[in-house]
Amino acid sequence: MNPCDQWRVTSDEKSCAVHTSPLGHASRVTRRLPAFTLIEVMIVVAIMGLIAAMGVPSILQSFRKDGMRKAVSDLMDVCAEARTQAILQNQKTAVVFYPPERRFAVEGATGGKHTSSGRVTSATLPAGVEFAMVDINLQDFGASEWARVFFYPNGTSDEMTVVLHSSDDWRKITLEFSTGLATVSDVNQ
């Protein structure tokens, strides 16, 4: 009987050869398939780790909110939270702006994050960001001590335009009175 028949190799890539030792014993020899060595795998893992390490700071930077991005995000959250409260509680809710103090909040909010929605309910503009304009129902409140924008239970609101300014960036947040939803655009739009 042929020793190759005993082991029944089904793959075409493996070949079986019979070698006879000087004592007359037959031994089976198989050809190994190509594979990666441990060193090659470790090199690939190290390269992947280097690429990931170079990309992580960029990814974290995109998630970090600072300056103008934080100011716009906080203002959008405060307006959305006031609109939500007005609709769910079926009562008029206000966002109060304090331009000299560079802060704004849902009226009656205790500050920080709202427990049920996770949205910001009050905020102060980050360093370097200022109110350039606070217009409510076509009246300028930029120099006032405070100003209120009302949100109503039917989902509508007062008309509002807020322009935020930092050293090199200008953003306009507009509140559409018929829907109570805020939109962000460049100042020249």
Residue frames as qw, qx, qy, qz and C-alpha x, y, z in Angstrom:
[[0.000, 0.890, 0.456, 0.000, 0.00, 0.00, 0.00],
 [0.371, 0.529, -0.021, 0.763, 1.22, 3.49, -0.86],
 [0.317, -0.344, -0.521, 0.714, 1.79, 5.66, 2.27],
 [0.119, -0.010, -0.116, -0.986, 0.12, 8.58, 0.51],
 [0.473, -0.336, -0.645, -0.498, -3.12, 6.62, 0.35],
 [0.449, -0.380, -0.706, 0.395, -3.16, 6.25, 4.13],
 [0.174, -0.372, -0.291, 0.864, -3.29, 9.97, 4.75],
 [0.240, 0.672, 0.658, 0.240, -5.70, 10.94, 1.93],
 [0.155, -0.416, -0.012, 0.896, -4.65, 14.48, 1.20],
 [0.390, 0.688, 0.612, 0.016, -7.55, 16.19, -0.62],
 [0.074, 0.914, -0.053, -0.395, -5.92, 19.53, -1.33],
 [0.789, 0.560, 0.024, 0.251, -4.08, 19.92, -4.58],
 [0.080, 0.900, -0.329, 0.276, -1.58, 22.20, -2.89],
 [0.576, -0.558, 0.589, -0.101, -0.26, 19.51, -0.57],
 [0.739, 0.403, -0.520, -0.148, 1.87, 16.91, -2.14],
 [0.825, -0.445, 0.335, -0.098, 2.96, 13.70, -0.62],
 [0.537, 0.596, -0.597, 0.016, 6.32, 12.16, -1.20],
 [0.940, -0.340, 0.020, -0.011, 7.66, 8.95, 0.17],
 [0.198, 0.747, -0.611, 0.172, 11.20, 8.84, 1.40],
 [0.950, -0.159, -0.263, 0.051, 12.91, 5.69, 2.40],
 [0.354, -0.834, 0.419, -0.062, 15.39, 5.83, 5.20],
 [0.288, 0.536, -0.793, -0.035, 18.58, 3.82, 5.05],
 [0.302, -0.123, 0.888, -0.325, 16.96, 1.26, 7.34],
 [0.073, -0.203, -0.882, -0.420, 14.13, 0.76, 4.87],
 [0.053, 0.586, 0.669, -0.454, 11.37, 2.65, 6.74],
 [0.161, 0.544, 0.466, 0.679, 9.06, 4.79, 4.66],
 [0.125, -0.503, -0.426, 0.741, 8.20, 8.27, 5.97],
 [0.251, 0.774, 0.525, 0.251, 5.64, 10.72, 4.64],
 [0.288, -0.262, -0.014, 0.921, 6.72, 14.30, 3.79],
 [0.216, 0.808, 0.544, 0.070, 4.18, 17.05, 3.08],
 [0.325, 0.316, 0.082, 0.887, 4.83, 20.44, 1.58],
 [0.111, -0.533, -0.519, 0.659, 3.74, 23.34, 3.79],
 [0.212, 0.821, 0.455, 0.272, 1.26, 25.96, 2.61],
 [0.300, 0.370, -0.134, 0.869, 2.46, 29.55, 2.47],
 [0.422, -0.772, -0.472, 0.054, 1.58, 31.48, 5.67],
 [0.027, 0.860, -0.187, 0.474, 2.52, 34.60, 7.61],
 [0.587, 0.004, -0.606, 0.537, 5.14, 34.42, 10.28],
 [0.396, -0.735, -0.458, 0.304, 4.61, 35.89, 13.71],
 [0.348, -0.364, 0.072, 0.861, 7.07, 38.68, 12.93],
 [0.038, 0.257, 0.541, 0.800, 5.15, 39.67, 9.78],
 [0.315, -0.694, -0.620, -0.187, 1.86, 39.78, 11.72],
 [0.450, -0.638, -0.283, 0.556, 3.47, 41.87, 14.47],
 [0.265, -0.108, 0.258, 0.923, 4.83, 44.35, 11.90],
 [0.124, -0.473, -0.602, -0.631, 1.37, 44.76, 10.34],
 [0.426, -0.731, -0.524, 0.100, -0.21, 45.30, 13.78],
 [0.435, -0.461, -0.087, 0.768, 2.46, 47.88, 14.64],
 [0.120, 0.127, 0.412, 0.895, 1.82, 49.77, 11.39],
 [0.278, -0.626, -0.619, -0.385, -1.94, 49.74, 12.05],
 [0.484, -0.665, -0.401, 0.403, -1.28, 51.04, 15.57],
 [0.334, -0.237, 0.106, 0.906, 0.85, 53.90, 14.24],
 [0.057, -0.346, -0.530, -0.772, -1.82, 54.90, 11.73],
 [0.408, -0.691, -0.587, -0.108, -4.50, 54.78, 14.43],
 [0.487, -0.539, -0.259, 0.636, -2.34, 56.83, 16.80],
 [0.195, -0.035, 0.246, 0.949, -1.90, 59.52, 14.15],
 [0.201, -0.429, -0.590, -0.654, -5.65, 59.63, 13.45],
 [0.389, -0.565, -0.682, 0.252, -6.99, 59.69, 17.02],
 [0.185, -0.395, -0.210, 0.875, -6.14, 63.37, 17.73],
 [0.150, -0.035, -0.439, -0.885, -7.96, 64.45, 14.58],
 [0.395, -0.431, -0.764, -0.273, -11.01, 62.41, 15.51],
 [0.368, -0.531, -0.562, 0.516, -11.03, 63.79, 19.06],
 [0.096, -0.211, 0.046, 0.972, -10.67, 67.35, 17.72],
 [0.256, -0.241, -0.585, -0.731, -13.76, 66.89, 15.58],
 [0.470, -0.544, -0.694, -0.039, -15.78, 65.83, 18.64],
 [0.359, -0.399, -0.373, 0.757, -14.44, 68.57, 20.90],
 [0.089, 0.853, 0.397, 0.327, -16.56, 71.68, 20.88],
 [0.440, -0.460, -0.167, 0.753, -14.77, 74.91, 21.51],
 [0.084, -0.210, 0.190, 0.955, -15.20, 78.54, 20.64],
 [0.432, 0.156, -0.221, -0.860, -17.78, 79.30, 17.98],
 [0.490, -0.059, -0.819, -0.291, -18.86, 75.68, 17.51],
 [0.242, -0.276, -0.806, 0.464, -19.70, 75.36, 21.21],
 [0.167, 0.262, 0.232, -0.922, -21.55, 78.68, 21.27],
 [0.493, 0.096, -0.461, -0.732, -23.70, 77.76, 18.26],
 [0.463, -0.122, -0.876, -0.050, -24.37, 74.27, 19.59],
 [0.125, -0.269, -0.693, 0.657, -25.37, 75.57, 23.03],
 [0.302, 0.232, 0.045, -0.923, -27.70, 78.21, 21.57],
 [0.529, 0.026, -0.652, -0.543, -29.34, 75.64, 19.28],
 [0.380, -0.176, -0.882, 0.216, -29.80, 73.27, 22.25],
 [0.037, 0.257, 0.508, -0.821, -31.31, 75.96, 24.47],
 [0.443, 0.179, -0.196, -0.857, -33.81, 76.97, 21.77],
 [0.537, -0.017, -0.782, -0.315, -34.72, 73.35, 21.04],
 [0.264, -0.201, -0.832, 0.444, -35.20, 72.62, 24.74],
 [0.210, 0.239, 0.300, -0.899, -37.44, 75.68, 25.22],
 [0.531, 0.114, -0.450, -0.709, -39.55, 74.65, 22.21],
 [0.476, -0.076, -0.876, -0.022, -39.83, 71.09, 23.54],
 [0.097, -0.226, -0.703, 0.667, -40.86, 72.28, 27.01],
 [0.350, 0.186, 0.027, -0.918, -43.47, 74.63, 25.56],
 [0.595, 0.048, -0.599, -0.534, -45.06, 71.85, 23.51],
 [0.491, -0.101, -0.854, 0.140, -44.88, 69.09, 26.15],
 [0.140, -0.289, -0.641, 0.697, -45.99, 71.24, 29.09],
 [0.060, 0.686, 0.628, 0.362, -48.57, 73.08, 26.96],
 [0.234, -0.905, -0.205, 0.290, -47.44, 76.49, 28.22],
 [0.385, 0.882, -0.139, 0.233, -45.46, 79.42, 26.92],
 [0.804, -0.387, 0.049, 0.448, -41.72, 79.06, 27.59],
 [0.219, 0.967, -0.133, 0.010, -39.01, 81.67, 27.16],
 [0.788, 0.057, -0.090, 0.606, -35.31, 81.79, 26.42],
 [0.194, -0.972, -0.044, 0.127, -33.77, 84.74, 28.23],
 [0.690, 0.416, -0.091, 0.585, -30.68, 86.45, 26.84],
 [0.415, -0.858, -0.026, 0.300, -28.34, 88.50, 29.01],
 [0.667, 0.673, -0.045, 0.315, -26.11, 90.19, 26.38],
 [0.036, -0.867, 0.405, -0.289, -23.83, 92.11, 28.80],
 [0.640, -0.472, 0.588, -0.149, -23.12, 88.88, 30.71],
 [0.356, 0.427, -0.749, -0.362, -22.78, 86.86, 27.45],
 [0.141, 0.021, 0.972, -0.185, -25.20, 84.19, 28.69],
 [0.584, -0.041, -0.309, -0.749, -28.63, 82.75, 27.87],
 [0.095, -0.016, 0.951, -0.293, -30.96, 80.18, 29.40],
 [0.355, -0.466, -0.711, -0.390, -34.39, 78.61, 29.29],
 [0.304, -0.524, 0.207, -0.768, -36.36, 80.69, 31.77],
 [0.802, -0.405, 0.185, -0.398, -36.53, 78.87, 35.09],
 [0.891, 0.209, -0.371, 0.156, -33.76, 76.41, 34.18],
 [0.682, -0.710, 0.121, 0.125, -31.36, 75.54, 36.96],
 [0.086, 0.810, -0.549, -0.189, -28.41, 75.33, 34.59],
 [0.343, -0.326, 0.871, 0.130, -26.31, 72.62, 33.07],
 [0.230, 0.010, -0.839, -0.493, -27.93, 69.75, 31.23],
 [0.704, -0.130, 0.040, -0.697, -31.62, 68.92, 31.30],
 [0.463, -0.274, 0.825, -0.174, -32.04, 65.48, 32.88],
 [0.756, 0.314, 0.535, -0.209, -34.48, 63.95, 30.39],
 [0.689, 0.722, 0.060, -0.036, -33.21, 65.22, 27.04],
 [0.780, -0.168, 0.162, 0.580, -29.52, 65.80, 27.68],
 [0.354, 0.714, 0.189, 0.573, -29.72, 69.20, 25.99],
 [0.328, -0.029, -0.308, 0.893, -28.11, 72.30, 27.42],
 [0.123, -0.801, -0.583, -0.055, -30.65, 74.53, 29.20],
 [0.118, -0.986, 0.034, 0.112, -28.32, 77.43, 30.01],
 [0.812, 0.126, 0.082, 0.564, -24.91, 78.50, 28.80],
 [0.146, -0.876, 0.124, 0.443, -22.37, 81.27, 28.75],
 [0.683, 0.715, -0.147, 0.032, -20.57, 82.14, 25.54],
 [0.869, -0.136, -0.012, 0.475, -17.01, 80.79, 25.44],
 [0.316, -0.701, 0.145, 0.623, -14.09, 83.18, 25.73],
 [0.207, -0.234, 0.564, 0.764, -13.60, 85.13, 22.55],
 [0.012, -0.444, -0.769, -0.460, -17.21, 84.78, 21.35],
 [0.079, 0.254, 0.327, -0.907, -19.56, 87.77, 21.68],
 [0.338, 0.684, 0.639, -0.094, -23.13, 88.69, 20.79],
 [0.220, 0.000, 0.315, 0.923, -22.87, 90.99, 17.77],
 [0.400, -0.143, -0.224, -0.877, -26.66, 91.26, 17.46],
 [0.070, 0.279, 0.918, -0.272, -29.72, 90.03, 19.34],
 [0.339, -0.021, -0.263, -0.903, -32.87, 90.85, 17.34],
 [0.112, 0.313, 0.918, -0.217, -36.27, 89.70, 18.63],
 [0.259, 0.751, 0.604, -0.060, -39.38, 90.52, 16.62],
 [0.456, 0.654, 0.185, 0.574, -37.31, 92.98, 14.56],
 [0.267, -0.936, 0.097, -0.209, -36.13, 94.95, 17.62],
 [0.586, 0.436, -0.529, 0.432, -32.46, 95.10, 18.59],
 [0.707, -0.693, -0.043, -0.137, -31.78, 93.98, 22.17],
 [0.776, 0.288, -0.320, 0.461, -27.98, 93.80, 21.88],
 [0.173, 0.432, -0.380, 0.799, -27.46, 96.65, 24.34],
 [0.646, -0.527, -0.109, -0.542, -30.29, 95.65, 26.72],
 [0.353, -0.479, 0.713, -0.372, -29.81, 94.05, 30.12],
 [0.399, 0.059, 0.913, -0.060, -31.98, 91.12, 29.09],
 [0.509, 0.227, -0.346, -0.755, -34.34, 89.98, 26.33],
 [0.575, 0.042, 0.775, -0.260, -36.89, 87.17, 26.03],
 [0.383, 0.166, -0.679, -0.604, -37.82, 84.96, 23.10],
 [0.651, -0.021, 0.523, -0.550, -41.09, 83.11, 23.64],
 [0.195, 0.064, -0.920, -0.334, -41.93, 79.60, 22.43],
 [0.617, -0.051, 0.131, -0.774, -45.60, 78.63, 22.28],
 [0.625, -0.062, 0.745, -0.223, -47.42, 75.30, 22.84],
 [0.787, 0.537, 0.216, -0.214, -48.41, 75.07, 19.16],
 [0.824, 0.047, 0.289, 0.486, -44.72, 74.90, 18.13],
 [0.351, 0.809, 0.104, 0.460, -44.38, 78.52, 17.00],
 [0.575, -0.424, -0.207, 0.669, -42.12, 81.18, 18.49],
 [0.050, 0.919, -0.021, -0.390, -41.15, 84.81, 18.33],
 [0.731, 0.621, -0.069, 0.274, -38.93, 85.77, 15.42],
 [0.542, -0.765, 0.242, 0.249, -35.28, 85.92, 16.44],
 [0.738, 0.565, -0.191, 0.316, -31.91, 86.58, 14.82],
 [0.588, -0.750, 0.226, 0.201, -28.72, 86.29, 16.85],
 [0.660, 0.652, -0.293, 0.231, -25.32, 87.01, 15.35],
 [0.775, -0.567, 0.139, 0.243, -22.29, 85.60, 17.15],
 [0.456, 0.824, -0.283, 0.180, -18.82, 86.94, 16.50],
 [0.798, -0.451, 0.145, 0.372, -15.36, 85.64, 17.29],
 [0.275, -0.637, 0.343, 0.633, -12.06, 86.99, 16.04],
 [0.034, 0.295, -0.688, -0.662, -12.37, 85.49, 12.58],
 [0.071, -0.276, -0.931, -0.227, -15.81, 83.88, 12.47],
 [0.389, 0.042, 0.155, -0.907, -19.36, 85.19, 12.24],
 [0.078, -0.243, -0.956, -0.144, -22.47, 82.99, 12.61],
 [0.426, -0.114, -0.012, -0.897, -26.13, 83.89, 12.33],
 [0.005, 0.232, 0.958, -0.167, -28.75, 81.83, 14.20],
 [0.376, -0.101, -0.215, -0.896, -32.26, 82.47, 12.98],
 [0.243, 0.213, 0.868, -0.378, -35.42, 81.28, 14.70],
 [0.192, -0.226, -0.643, -0.706, -38.26, 80.70, 12.23],
 [0.360, -0.081, 0.403, -0.837, -41.41, 82.00, 13.93],
 [0.763, 0.041, -0.229, -0.604, -43.81, 79.60, 12.19],
 [0.860, 0.024, -0.510, 0.005, -41.97, 76.44, 13.26],
 [0.581, -0.776, 0.213, -0.120, -39.90, 77.58, 16.25],
 [0.931, -0.021, 0.118, 0.344, -36.84, 75.85, 14.75],
 [0.191, -0.859, 0.293, 0.375, -33.41, 77.44, 14.73],
 [0.848, 0.439, 0.098, 0.281, -31.10, 77.43, 11.70],
 [0.472, -0.655, 0.242, 0.538, -27.45, 78.43, 11.41],
 [0.668, 0.652, 0.201, 0.297, -25.90, 80.27, 8.48],
 [0.513, 0.013, -0.008, 0.858, -23.07, 82.60, 7.58],
 [0.010, -0.597, -0.307, 0.741, -23.76, 86.26, 8.26],
 [0.124, 0.350, -0.388, -0.844, -23.79, 87.24, 4.60],
 [0.093, -0.230, -0.900, -0.358, -26.63, 84.83, 3.79]]
